[in-house]
Amino acid sequence: MKYDLEERLVRFAGDSIKFCNSLTNTFAENHLKNQLIRSSTGACLNYGEAQGAESRRDFIHKNGIVLKELKESRSSLKILCYTGLGAKGPREILLRESGELCAIFVKIIRSSKAGG
C-alpha cells in the first residue's frame, strides 16, 4: 500500500467527525467535539495549503500550523479520555493516530529546517 499522508489526514479528520457524531449533547461534549472537528479538519486543510507553499520558509510555516492543529486535536482527545466521554476504542485509536501524526510533522519540519 502506498503511503499517502494526505489520505491519512483525511481519514483522521473523517474518523474524528464520526466519533464526535457519536457523542451526546452535554455542554462539555459539545464543546470538545466542536474543538476536535475544527482542529482535525484544520490539520488536513492546512496540509493541502502546505503542498502549495511558495518557498521552503512558507512550507515550514504551513506545516507548523498543521502540527499546531494536530496538537490541539490530541489535547481534546486526552481530555475526552480523562473524562471517559465517548466510546473508549475509537477514542484511543484517534489519540494514538494524533500522536503519530504529530511525530511525523515534527520530523517534516525538522528535516525542512535542516535543508533536507
Secondary structure, DSSP 8 states (H G I E B T S, - for coil): ----HHHHHHHHHHHHHHHHHTS---HHHHHHHHHHHHHHHHHHHHHHHHHT-SSHHHHHHHHHHHHHHHHHHHHHHHHHHHHT-S-HHHHHHHHHHHHHHHHHHHHHHHHHHTT-
